[in-house]
Amino acid sequence: MNERFTHAVWRLTAWFTAILILLSLAFSGIVYAVAQAELHHALNAPLFMRGDNPADSSLLRAAREERLEQSNSHLLTSLGLFALTVVGVGSVTSYFFARRALRPIATAAEAQSRFSSDAAHELKTPLTVMQTEIEVALRDPRSPKSLYHEILASNLDEVGRLRALTDRLLLLAHDQPLELSPTSIDDVVSLAISRVLSRATAKHIAITPDVTTANVMASAESLADALAILLDNAIKYSPADTTITLTSAIRGGLYELSIADQGGGIEADDQPYIFDRFYRADQSRTNSHVNGTGLGLPLARKLMTLQRGRVALTRSSQDGSVFMLSIPVAK
């Protein structure tokens, strides 16, 4: 818990407590005024009937006045204890509810801070590479033309990485609902495979679709994007000469599309965080042999959420991982 959150909790608790003090004082004042009026009304009532002894009446009035003072004292004590109890219990309760009310804000603020830091880190890496390469080339004005060509090609790759990163950041910030319509799952699978086929071919990885034909309520492009992200992820973390298998099932009105690879799996400690932005299971963004930004799986989840679907890791072991996309079947 950071210092700003703690300070905000105490400030909110102080405001809640101040309100409780004002309310308890107002309530106690009203109760005291009403009780006083009733007591004085009782004190001013006739003390004796005609023919009674005046001396006895004087004694009775004195007794009433003494009792009135005692009642006032008891009333003030009771109201004071009541106010202290309300303020004490209210302060503790206020602190509890202040923490509970501010926790989502604190979590969001921490997530935003972490997201900004990670985004800056991801943007800094390719920029640093480009700057270093350009400085090396400019250091020797007699550098051969081939070196400049190599540096420009490398810089172009880094620019492509930056563009892909910014595109995914914009998609993750996009919250507008998608237009959903009956969509053929066969078309979605074909489109997604076509987007990653060149990368799979380069690693001699086969993609085998064995899915049931059906229509789902989805955005064809966005569903294909989510599937392509999972396929691309499977290709990155699978060794050469392996197979990625797509299978499907229909359960409870949902079309479940599974993507199974033959990679090394995901460690149990990493599994709860794989859908967090910028999270990399290898915990290294710059020295890993697998290029990536840690935005693929969060983007896939965002795309599925916008289509009233979901994505989940259903199995992971040394023999590979299985991800599942679930999307409502078109009626």
C-alpha positions in Angstrom: 0.0 0.0 0.0 1.6 3.3 -1.1 1.8 6.5 1.0 -0.7 8.4 -1.2 -3.3 5.7 -0.7 -2.8 5.7 3.1 -3.0 9.4 3.2 -6.2 9.4 1.1 -7.8 6.7 3.4 -7.0 8.8 6.5 -8.4 12.0 4.9 -11.6 10.2 3.9 -11.9 8.7 7.4 -11.5 12.1 8.9 -14.3 13.5 6.8 -16.6 10.6 7.6 -15.8 11.0 11.3 -16.4 14.7 11.2 -19.8 14.1 9.7 -20.6 11.5 12.3 -19.6 14.0 15.1 -21.9 16.7 13.6 -24.8 14.3 13.3 -24.3 12.9 16.8 -24.1 16.4 18.3 -27.3 17.4 16.4 -29.1 14.3 17.5 -28.0 14.7 21.1 -29.0 18.3 21.1 -32.5 17.5 19.8 -32.9 14.7 22.3 -31.7 16.9 25.1 -34.0 19.8 24.2 -37.0 17.5 23.9 -36.2 15.8 27.3 -35.7 19.2 28.9 -39.0 20.4 27.7 -40.8 17.3 29.0 -39.0 17.5 32.4 -39.9 21.2 32.8 -43.5 20.5 31.8 -43.6 17.9 34.5 -42.0 20.2 37.1 -44.5 23.0 36.4 -47.6 20.7 36.8 -49.8 21.3 39.9 -48.3 19.9 43.0 -51.3 19.7 45.3 -55.0 19.9 45.4 -57.1 22.4 47.3 -56.8 21.8 51.0 -53.4 20.2 50.9 -50.6 21.3 53.3 -48.5 24.1 51.6 -45.4 22.9 53.5 -45.7 19.4 52.0 -46.1 21.0 48.6 -42.8 23.0 49.0 -41.0 19.8 50.0 -42.4 18.0 47.0 -41.3 20.8 44.6 -37.8 20.7 46.1 -37.7 17.0 45.6 -38.9 17.4 42.0 -36.2 20.0 41.3 -33.6 17.8 42.8 -34.8 14.9 40.7 -34.8 17.2 37.6 -31.1 18.0 38.2 -30.3 14.3 38.6 -32.2 13.5 35.4 -30.4 16.3 33.5 -27.1 14.9 34.8 -28.0 11.3 33.8 -29.3 12.5 30.4 -26.1 14.5 29.7 -24.0 11.5 30.7 -26.0 9.1 28.6 -25.9 11.4 25.6 -22.2 11.9 26.0 -21.5 8.2 26.2 -23.8 7.7 23.2 -21.9 10.3 21.2 -18.5 8.9 22.1 -19.7 5.4 21.2 -21.0 6.6 17.9 -17.9 8.5 17.1 -15.6 5.6 18.2 -17.4 2.9 16.4 -18.1 5.2 13.4 -14.4 6.1 13.1 -13.4 2.4 12.9 -16.2 1.7 10.5 -15.3 4.8 8.4 -11.7 3.6 8.2 -12.8 0.2 7.0 -15.2 1.6 4.4 -12.7 4.3 3.3 -10.1 1.6 2.5 -12.7 -0.5 0.7 -14.0 2.5 -1.3 -10.5 3.7 -2.3 -9.0 0.3 -3.0 -10.3 0.0 -6.6 -9.0 3.5 -7.2 -5.6 2.6 -5.8 -5.5 -0.6 -7.8 -6.3 1.3 -11.0 -3.7 4.0 -10.2 -1.1 1.4 -9.6 -2.0 -0.5 -12.8 -1.9 2.8 -14.7 1.5 3.6 -13.3 2.8 0.1 -14.0 1.4 0.2 -17.5 3.0 3.6 -18.2 6.3 2.4 -16.9 6.2 -0.8 -19.0 5.1 1.0 -22.1 8.0 3.4 -21.7 10.3 0.5 -21.3 9.0 -1.2 -24.4 9.2 2.0 -26.5 12.7 2.8 -25.1 14.3 -0.5 -26.3 13.9 -0.1 -30.1 14.6 3.6 -29.9 17.9 2.8 -28.0 18.8 0.2 -30.7 18.2 2.7 -33.5 20.1 5.5 -31.8 23.1 3.3 -31.1 23.3 2.0 -34.7 23.0 5.5 -36.1 25.7 6.8 -33.8 28.0 4.0 -34.8 27.5 4.8 -38.5 28.0 8.5 -38.1 31.1 8.1 -36.0 33.1 7.0 -39.2 32.2 9.2 -42.2 34.0 6.7 -44.4 31.7 3.8 -43.5 30.9 1.6 -46.6 27.5 1.9 -48.3 26.7 -1.6 -47.3 26.8 -0.6 -43.6 24.3 2.2 -44.1 22.1 -0.2 -45.9 22.3 -2.7 -43.1 21.6 0.0 -40.5 18.6 1.3 -42.4 17.2 -2.2 -42.8 17.6 -2.8 -39.0 16.0 0.6 -38.2 13.1 -0.3 -40.5 12.6 -3.5 -38.5 12.6 -1.5 -35.2 10.1 1.0 -36.7 7.9 -1.9 -37.6 8.1 -3.1 -34.0 7.3 0.4 -32.7 4.3 0.6 -35.0 3.0 -2.8 -34.0 3.4 -1.9 -30.3 1.5 1.4 -30.7 -1.2 -0.3 -32.7 -1.8 -2.8 -30.0 -1.7 -0.1 -27.3 -4.4 1.8 -29.2 -6.5 -1.4 -29.5 -6.2 -2.1 -25.8 -7.4 1.4 -25.1 -10.3 1.0 -27.4 -13.6 0.4 -25.5 -16.2 0.9 -28.2 -18.5 -2.1 -28.7 -18.0 -4.3 -31.8 -20.7 -5.0 -34.3 -21.6 -8.6 -33.9 -23.2 -10.8 -36.6 -23.5 -14.5 -37.5 -20.0 -15.5 -38.6 -18.8 -18.7 -40.1 -16.1 -20.3 -37.8 -14.5 -21.9 -40.9 -13.9 -18.4 -42.4 -12.4 -17.1 -39.2 -10.1 -20.1 -38.9 -8.9 -19.7 -42.5 -8.3 -16.0 -42.1 -6.4 -16.4 -38.9 -4.2 -19.2 -40.3 -3.4 -17.1 -43.4 -2.0 -14.3 -41.2 0.5 -16.6 -39.4 1.2 -19.1 -42.1 4.5 -17.6 -43.3 5.9 -17.6 -39.7 4.7 -21.2 -39.2 6.3 -22.3 -42.5 9.6 -20.6 -41.6 9.8 -22.8 -38.5 8.4 -25.9 -40.2 5.4 -25.9 -37.9 2.2 -27.4 -39.2 -1.2 -26.0 -38.3 -3.9 -28.6 -38.3 -7.5 -27.4 -38.1 -10.1 -30.0 -37.0 -13.1 -27.8 -36.1 -16.8 -28.2 -36.3 -18.6 -26.0 -38.8 -20.9 -23.5 -37.1 -21.9 -19.9 -37.0 -21.0 -17.8 -34.0 -22.1 -14.3 -33.0 -18.9 -12.3 -33.5 -16.9 -9.7 -35.4 -15.1 -11.8 -38.0 -12.0 -9.6 -38.1 -11.7 -9.3 -34.3 -12.3 -13.0 -33.7 -9.7 -13.8 -36.4 -7.3 -11.3 -34.7 -7.7 -13.0 -31.3 -7.2 -16.5 -32.9 -4.2 -15.2 -34.9 -2.6 -13.9 -31.7 -2.9 -17.3 -30.0 -1.6 -19.1 -33.1 1.3 -16.6 -33.3 2.0 -17.1 -29.6 2.0 -20.9 -30.1 4.4 -20.6 -33.1 6.8 -18.4 -31.1 7.1 -20.8 -28.2 7.0 -24.1 -30.1 10.1 -25.8 -31.4 10.6 -26.4 -35.1 9.0 -29.5 -36.8 6.0 -29.6 -34.4 2.2 -29.3 -34.9 -0.4 -26.8 -33.7 -3.8 -28.4 -33.5 -7.2 -26.7 -33.6 -10.2 -28.6 -32.2 -13.7 -27.5 -31.2 -16.7 -28.3 -29.1 -20.2 -26.8 -28.5 -21.3 -26.7 -24.9 -24.1 -24.6 -23.3 -24.6 -22.3 -26.3 -20.9 -21.6 -26.5 -18.5 -22.5 -29.3 -15.2 -23.6 -27.7 -12.2 -23.4 -30.0 -9.0 -24.9 -28.6 -5.4 -24.2 -29.7 -2.9 -26.9 -28.6 0.8 -26.5 -29.2 3.8 -28.8 -28.5 5.9 -26.1 -26.8 7.5 -26.3 -23.3 4.4 -25.1 -21.5 4.0 -22.3 -19.0 5.3 -22.4 -15.5 2.6 -22.6 -12.8 3.9 -19.4 -11.1 3.5 -17.5 -14.4 0.0 -18.8 -15.4 -2.0 -16.3 -13.3 -0.3 -13.4 -14.9 -0.1 -14.3 -18.6 -3.0 -12.0 -19.5 -1.5 -9.0 -17.8 -0.1 -6.3 -20.1 3.6 -6.5 -20.8 4.0 -9.7 -18.8 6.6 -12.1 -20.2 6.9 -15.6 -18.7 10.6 -15.4 -19.2 10.7 -12.1 -17.3 13.1 -10.6 -19.9 12.1 -8.2 -22.6 15.5 -7.5 -24.1 17.5 -10.7 -23.7 14.9 -13.3 -24.6 15.3 -15.4 -27.7 11.6 -14.9 -28.4 10.6 -11.4 -29.7 7.5 -9.9 -28.2 6.0 -7.1 -26.1 3.7 -9.0 -23.8 0.6 -7.4 -25.3 -0.6 -10.3 -27.4 -2.6 -12.3 -24.8 -4.1 -9.1 -23.1 -5.2 -7.9 -26.5 -6.8 -11.3 -27.3 -8.7 -11.2 -24.0 -9.8 -7.6 -24.8 -11.0 -8.6 -28.2 -12.9 -11.6 -26.8 -14.5 -9.5 -24.0 -15.8 -7.0 -26.6 -17.5 -9.9 -28.3 -19.1 -11.3 -25.1 -16.6 -14.2 -25.3 -13.5 -15.2 -23.3 -10.1 -16.7 -23.6 -8.4 -18.9 -21.1 -5.5 -21.2 -20.6 -7.0 -24.7 -20.0 -3.9 -26.8 -19.8 -0.1 -26.4 -19.7 2.6 -28.9 -19.2 6.0 -29.9 -20.5 4.2 -31.4 -23.5 2.6 -28.0 -24.5 -0.2 -25.6 -23.7 -3.8 -25.4 -24.7 -5.7 -22.1 -25.0 -9.4 -21.9 -25.5 -11.6 -19.2 -27.2 -15.3 -19.3 -26.2 -17.9 -17.4 -28.2 -21.7 -17.6 -28.2 -23.2 -19.7 -31.0 -25.4 -17.8 -33.4 -29.1 -18.7 -33.0 
